[in-house]
């Protein structure tokens, strides 16, 4: 009995020490928002459903209110759940909430640089550069023409299915990725190109691995899981290979660069690097170039293809909606003219459908994590500098005050009594404020042109009847995705 007794004493002593240390650590945070009581080391792990993290936070908001604290392991994070608090933080107090929050997976792969996941002066410089460069590349409808061209290749690939059923995932991701390749690398790739297929595989693999249990656990217990095998390690390995593939494109651009005639994003960055080379506080170096270029793909390729995939599923689920879009396409665009953004102003019903697709999917329900850049008072609470914040976008997109049937797909949410598009400040699928999605305009163009091009040329034929289609998405740690499905297309 002696060994057991000694072990019990040591266990109790160790637990007591941890509790005391935890109490000391949290005593200075008593002014923080309320929330479930955290346990030492594991925090609120037992109260969070790792299979549906966003749903867990929605339930906690019903108990603790629109502003509450959770502990991911021993690290506190503040959740903002509700349209009013989200807008108050991201717009009214946008400066204070303008940092990029800590998500261990994203933090490790970003390494402090890149447009999407950097902070401070580095982020300000790269963000401004990204905005001005995308605007420059968009001049003269340049990007629109690239998207039209790639949509044409997609039409030919869909024709080649000859009525067979297929999963649209790879077709759509190849299309959106190739559009971004033309913007970032200055060229599109043949769909059989080995480097392109490898690049695409790594992007898709990382996106799929985000939903695995080990990746979700890594975001809560990074210190421990850093030393254990699992899907999180595969993400790190994939990301390094993605960086190498981008670096190869950078090398090619350095050899053929003409500073007076920038061809694409990489050229523009290299020119900026040369201009800033004597600036010791400059964020423009090769590491920043590689990561910023990769951010274009991780932020735009998967997200756009998932929205398109969900959109096709929704249209098969609701044949009357599908039919009304076809009528609008036929009357405004016709059978042979390539869709362009100028058409969208004359297609309010199609525009409303796209809005409702975004709203229902709520692709990033909790937003990409933010952080407060200084000690911040928010409402009656204190949030210490550097605290990660989850401003839940879904709480705006599903607010019943604005959208009377938030759980239902209802095009009427975005149409007024005259059939015109109804705009709403609650519609923030791309976030809002200082960190609003950099590629929002580009994604809008891609979705409209690719979706209408598909519908212009093909009739969508689901397997089974509409009632058998499930449009509820699967949920990862921070993102969602439409469930897998198959369908066929027939020429119109």
C-alpha positions in Angstrom: 0.0 0.0 0.0 3.0 2.4 0.6 3.8 3.0 -3.1 0.1 3.7 -3.8 -0.1 6.1 -0.9 3.0 7.9 -2.0 1.8 8.2 -5.5 -1.5 9.6 -4.3 0.2 12.2 -2.1 2.5 13.3 -5.0 -0.6 13.5 -7.3 -2.5 15.6 -4.8 0.6 17.8 -4.2 1.2 18.3 -7.9 -2.5 19.1 -8.5 -2.4 21.7 -5.7 0.7 23.3 -7.1 -0.9 23.6 -10.5 -4.1 25.0 -9.0 -2.2 27.6 -7.1 -0.1 28.5 -10.1 -3.2 28.7 -12.3 -5.0 30.9 -9.7 -2.0 33.3 -9.6 -1.9 33.4 -13.3 -5.6 34.2 -13.7 -6.0 36.5 -10.7 -4.9 39.5 -12.8 -7.6 38.6 -15.4 -10.7 38.8 -13.1 -11.9 41.9 -15.0 -12.1 39.9 -18.2 -15.4 38.8 -19.6 -17.1 35.9 -17.8 -17.0 32.3 -19.1 -16.9 28.7 -18.1 -14.5 27.8 -15.3 -11.2 26.6 -16.8 -9.2 23.6 -15.5 -5.4 23.7 -15.2 -3.6 22.9 -18.4 -6.7 21.8 -20.4 -8.7 25.0 -19.9 -12.2 24.6 -21.2 -11.4 21.6 -23.4 -14.2 19.5 -21.7 -16.8 22.2 -22.5 -15.8 22.5 -26.2 -16.9 20.1 -29.0 -13.8 19.7 -31.2 -16.0 18.3 -33.9 -18.0 21.5 -34.0 -16.1 24.3 -32.3 -18.3 27.1 -33.7 -21.5 25.4 -32.4 -19.8 25.1 -28.9 -19.3 28.8 -28.8 -22.8 29.5 -29.9 -24.1 27.4 -27.0 -21.8 29.1 -24.5 -23.0 32.6 -25.7 -26.5 31.6 -24.8 -25.3 31.1 -21.2 -22.6 33.8 -20.8 -23.9 36.5 -23.2 -22.4 38.2 -26.2 -18.9 38.7 -24.7 -17.3 35.8 -22.9 -13.9 34.2 -22.2 -12.8 30.7 -23.0 -9.4 29.0 -22.3 -7.8 27.0 -25.1 -5.4 25.1 -22.9 -4.0 27.7 -20.6 -4.4 30.6 -23.1 -7.5 32.8 -22.8 -9.5 33.9 -25.8 -12.4 36.3 -25.9 -15.5 35.4 -28.0 -17.8 38.1 -29.5 -21.1 36.5 -30.4 -23.7 38.8 -31.8 -23.9 41.4 -34.6 -23.8 44.4 -32.3 -20.7 43.4 -30.4 -18.9 42.2 -33.6 -19.5 45.6 -35.3 -18.6 47.5 -32.2 -15.3 45.7 -32.0 -14.3 45.5 -35.6 -15.6 48.9 -36.7 -16.1 51.3 -33.8 -12.9 50.0 -32.0 -11.3 48.7 -35.1 -7.8 50.0 -34.2 -7.7 48.2 -30.9 -9.1 44.9 -32.4 -6.8 45.2 -35.5 -4.3 42.5 -34.6 -4.1 39.0 -36.0 -5.0 36.5 -33.3 -3.0 33.4 -32.3 -4.1 30.2 -34.0 -1.1 27.9 -33.3 -1.3 26.2 -36.8 -1.5 29.6 -38.6 1.1 31.2 -36.4 3.7 28.5 -37.0 3.2 28.3 -40.7 3.2 32.1 -41.2 6.4 32.7 -39.1 5.5 36.3 -38.5 5.2 37.5 -42.1 2.9 37.5 -45.1 -0.2 39.6 -45.7 -2.7 37.4 -43.9 -1.1 36.5 -40.6 1.5 39.2 -39.7 1.0 42.0 -37.2 2.3 45.5 -36.6 4.3 47.5 -39.1 5.0 44.3 -41.2 1.3 43.8 -41.7 0.6 47.5 -42.5 3.3 47.6 -45.2 2.3 44.3 -46.8 -1.4 44.9 -46.6 -1.1 48.3 -48.3 1.1 46.8 -50.9 -1.4 44.0 -51.5 -4.3 46.3 -51.9 -2.6 48.7 -54.4 -1.1 45.8 -56.4 -4.4 44.0 -56.8 -5.9 47.3 -57.9 -3.1 47.8 -60.4 -3.5 44.3 -61.8 -7.2 44.9 -62.1 -6.9 47.9 -64.4 -8.3 47.6 -67.8 -10.5 44.6 -66.8 -7.3 42.5 -66.9 -8.3 40.1 -64.1 -11.9 39.8 -65.5 -10.5 38.6 -68.8 -8.3 36.0 -67.1 -11.3 34.7 -65.2 -13.4 34.5 -68.4 -10.6 32.6 -70.1 -10.3 30.1 -67.2 -14.1 29.7 -67.1 -14.0 28.8 -70.7 -11.5 26.0 -70.0 -13.8 24.8 -67.2 -16.7 24.6 -69.7 -14.6 22.3 -72.0 -13.7 20.1 -69.1 -17.3 19.8 -68.1 -18.3 18.9 -71.7 -15.8 16.1 -71.5 -17.7 14.3 -68.8 -20.3 13.3 -71.5 -23.1 13.0 -69.0 -21.2 10.9 -66.4 -21.6 11.7 -62.8 -18.7 13.4 -61.0 -17.6 15.2 -57.9 -17.0 18.9 -58.8 -14.4 19.5 -56.1 -11.2 19.0 -58.3 -12.7 20.8 -61.3 -13.6 23.9 -59.3 -10.4 24.0 -57.2 -8.3 23.7 -60.4 -10.2 26.5 -62.0 -9.9 28.9 -59.0 -6.3 28.0 -58.4 -5.3 28.6 -62.0 -7.0 32.0 -62.0 -4.9 32.9 -59.0 -1.8 31.5 -60.7 -2.3 33.9 -63.6 -2.5 36.8 -61.1 0.4 35.7 -58.8 2.7 34.0 -61.4 1.6 35.7 -64.6 0.5 32.5 -66.3 -2.0 29.7 -66.1 -0.9 26.0 -66.1 -2.0 23.1 -68.2 -4.2 20.9 -66.0 -1.8 18.0 -66.4 1.3 20.0 -65.4 3.1 18.1 -62.6 4.0 21.2 -60.6 0.5 22.6 -60.8 -1.0 19.3 -59.7 1.4 19.0 -56.8 0.7 22.6 -55.8 -3.0 22.0 -55.9 -2.7 18.7 -54.0 -0.8 20.4 -51.1 -3.3 23.2 -50.9 -6.2 20.8 -50.8 -4.5 18.4 -48.4 -3.8 21.3 -45.9 -7.4 22.4 -46.2 -8.7 18.9 -45.5 -6.2 18.3 -42.6 -7.6 21.4 -40.8 -10.7 19.3 -39.9 -8.7 16.4 -38.4 -8.8 15.8 -34.6 -5.1 16.2 -34.2 -5.1 19.6 -35.9 -7.9 20.8 -33.8 -6.1 19.5 -30.6 -2.9 21.2 -31.8 -4.7 24.6 -31.8 -5.5 24.0 -28.1 -2.3 22.2 -26.9 0.5 23.3 -29.3 3.3 22.9 -26.8 2.6 19.3 -26.1 1.6 18.2 -29.7 4.7 19.9 -31.2 6.6 16.7 -30.2 3.9 14.2 -31.4 3.2 12.9 -34.8 -0.2 13.6 -36.5 -2.0 15.6 -39.2 -0.6 18.9 -37.8 2.9 17.8 -38.7 1.8 17.0 -42.2 0.4 20.6 -42.5 3.8 21.9 -41.5 5.6 19.7 -44.0 3.1 20.5 -46.8 3.5 24.3 -46.1 7.3 24.1 -46.5 6.9 22.3 -49.8 4.4 24.9 -50.9 6.9 27.6 -50.1 9.6 25.8 -52.1 7.2 25.7 -55.1 6.5 29.4 -54.8 10.3 30.1 -54.4 10.9 28.4 -57.7 8.5 30.8 -59.4 10.2 33.7 -57.7 13.6 32.6 -59.0 12.2 32.5 -62.5 10.8 36.0 -62.1 14.1 37.4 -60.9 15.8 36.2 -64.0 13.3 37.7 -66.4 12.2 40.8 -64.4 11.6 44.1 -66.4 11.0 46.8 -63.7 9.1 49.0 -66.2 6.6 46.3 -67.0 5.4 44.3 -64.0 3.5 41.2 -65.2 2.0 40.0 -61.9 2.1 40.0 -58.1 5.6 38.6 -57.8 7.1 41.1 -60.3 5.4 43.9 -58.3 6.9 42.6 -55.0 10.4 42.3 -56.5 10.3 45.8 -57.8 9.1 47.0 -54.3 12.0 45.0 -52.7 14.5 46.9 -54.8 13.0 50.3 -54.0 13.1 49.5 -50.3 16.4 47.7 -50.0 18.1 50.4 -48.0 15.2 50.7 -45.6 16.2 48.7 -42.5 12.5 48.6 -41.3 11.2 47.3 -44.5 8.9 44.2 -44.6 9.8 43.5 -48.2 12.1 40.5 -48.4 12.1 37.1 -50.0 10.5 35.5 -47.0 7.7 38.1 -47.1 7.3 37.6 -50.8 7.0 33.8 -50.7 4.5 33.9 -47.8 2.4 36.8 -49.2 2.2 35.0 -52.5 1.1 31.8 -50.8 -1.5 33.8 -48.8 -3.2 34.7 -52.0 -3.8 31.0 -52.6 -4.6 29.9 -49.1 -7.0 32.8 -48.7 -8.7 32.7 -52.1 -8.4 29.3 -53.9 -10.0 27.0 -51.5 -12.6 29.5 -50.2 -13.8 30.4 -53.7 -14.1 26.8 -54.9 -16.0 25.8 -51.8 -18.5 28.6 -52.2 -19.0 27.6 -55.9 -19.3 24.0 -54.9 -21.9 24.9 -52.3 -23.7 27.2 -54.8 -24.2 24.4 -57.3 -25.5 22.1 -54.6 -28.0 24.8 -53.4 -29.3 25.3 -57.0 -29.9 21.6 -57.4 -31.7 21.6 -54.0 -34.0 24.4 -55.1 -35.0 24.0 -58.7 -37.2 27.1 -58.8 -34.3 29.2 -57.7 -32.2 27.5 -60.4 -34.8 28.2 -63.0 -35.1 31.9 -62.2 -31.4 32.4 -62.4 -31.4 30.7 -65.9 -34.1 33.1 -67.0 -32.0 36.1 -65.9 -28.9 34.8 -67.5 -30.8 34.2 -70.8 -32.3 37.7 -70.8 -29.2 39.6 -69.8 -26.2 37.7 -71.0 -27.6 35.3 -73.7 -26.2 31.9 -74.8 -22.8 32.9 -76.2 -21.6 36.2 -74.7 -19.0 35.7 -71.8 -20.5 37.0 -68.5 -18.8 40.1 -67.1 -19.3 42.1 -63.9 -21.2 44.8 -65.8 -24.0 42.2 -66.2 -24.4 41.8 -62.5 -26.1 45.3 -62.1 -28.9 44.0 -64.4 -29.2 40.6 -62.5 -30.5 41.4 -59.0 -32.0 37.9 -58.5 -28.7 36.2 -59.3 -26.9 38.7 -57.1 -29.3 37.9 -54.2 -28.8 34.2 -54.7 -25.0 34.6 -54.4 -25.4 36.7 -51.3 -27.7 34.0 -49.8 -25.2 31.3 -50.7 -22.5 33.2 -48.8 -24.8 33.8 -45.9 -26.0 30.2 -45.5 -22.6 28.6 -45.9 -20.9 31.1 -43.4 -17.6 29.7 -44.6 -15.6 31.1 -41.7 -18.2 31.2 -38.9 -15.9 32.5 -36.2 -13.8 34.8 -38.4 -10.0 34.4 -38.7 -8.8 35.1 -35.2 -8.2 38.7 -34.2 -6.2 40.1 -31.3 -6.2 43.4 -29.4 -3.0 45.3 -30.0 -3.1 47.0 -26.6 -4.9 46.7 -23.3 -8.4 47.4 -24.2 -11.7 48.2 -22.4 -14.7 46.8 -24.3 -18.1 47.5 -22.8 -17.6 46.8 -19.1 -14.7 44.4 -19.6 -10.9 44.5 -19.7 -9.1 42.6 -22.5 -5.3 42.4 -22.0 -3.0 43.3 -24.9 -2.4 40.3 -27.3 -5.5 38.4 -26.3 -7.0 36.4 -29.2 -10.5 37.4 -30.1 -13.1 35.4 -32.1 -15.6 37.9 -33.6 -18.2 35.4 -34.8 -19.3 36.3 -38.3 -22.1 33.7 -38.3 -23.8 35.5 -35.5 -24.4 38.4 -38.0 -25.2 36.2 -40.9 -27.7 34.2 -38.9 -29.2 37.1 -37.0 -33.0 36.6 -37.0 -33.7 40.4 -36.6 -32.2 40.9 -40.1 -32.9 37.5 -41.7 -36.3 36.2 -40.5 -35.5 32.6 -41.5 -31.8 32.3 -40.8 -31.7 28.5 -40.9 -33.4 28.4 -44.3 -32.1 29.2 -47.7 -34.3 32.2 -48.7 -33.4 34.5 -51.6 -35.9 37.0 -50.2 -33.4 37.9 -47.5 -31.6 40.0 -50.1 -34.5 41.2 -52.3 -36.7 44.3 -51.6 -40.4 44.5 -52.5 -39.5 45.7 -56.0 -37.1 42.8 -56.7 -34.0 44.9 -56.4 -31.0 43.8 -54.4 -31.3 44.6 -50.7 -28.0 45.5 -49.1 -27.4 44.7 -45.4 -24.7 45.7 -42.9 -25.3 42.2 -41.4 -23.8 40.6 -44.5 -20.2 40.3 -43.6 -18.9 36.9 -44.9 -15.6 38.5 -45.7 -15.4 40.1 -42.2 -15.3 43.9 -41.8 -13.1 46.7 -40.6 -9.3 46.9 -41.0 -8.8 43.2 -41.6 -11.6 42.7 -44.1 -10.6 40.0 -46.7 -8.0 41.5 -49.0 -9.4 39.5 -52.0 -13.1 40.3 -51.5 -13.5 42.1 -54.8 -11.6 39.4 -56.7 -13.6 36.6 -55.1 -16.8 38.4 -56.0 -15.7 38.5 -59.7 -14.6 34.9 -59.7 -17.8 33.5 -58.2 -20.1 35.5 -60.5 -18.3 34.8 -63.7 -17.6 31.1 -63.1 -21.0 30.3 -61.7 -22.9 32.1 -64.5 -20.7 30.5 -67.1 -21.5 27.0 -65.8 -25.2 27.8 -65.7 -25.1 29.5 -69.1 -23.8 26.3 -70.8 -25.2 23.4 -68.7 -28.2 22.0 -66.9 -27.4 20.6 -63.5 -28.6 17.0 -62.8 -28.4 15.8 -59.2 -28.3 12.1 -58.2 -31.8 11.6 -56.8 -34.4 14.2 -56.0 -33.9 17.6 -54.4 -35.2 16.3 -51.1 -32.3 13.9 -50.9 -29.7 16.6 -51.1 -28.1 17.8 -47.8 -26.9 21.4 -47.9 -25.8 21.5 -44.2 -22.0 21.9 -44.2 -19.4 19.9 -42.4 -17.5 21.9 -39.7 -13.8 22.2 -39.0 -12.0 24.2 -36.3 -12.5 27.6 -37.9 -14.0 26.8 -41.3 -16.9 24.8 -42.8 -17.3 23.0 -46.2 -20.1 21.6 -48.2 -20.6 17.8 -48.0 -19.3 15.8 -50.9 -21.7 15.0 -53.6 -21.9 13.9 -57.3 -24.0 15.2 -60.2 -23.9 15.3 -63.9 -24.3 18.1 -66.5 -26.1 18.2 -69.8 -25.5 20.9 -72.4 -28.3 23.4 -72.6 
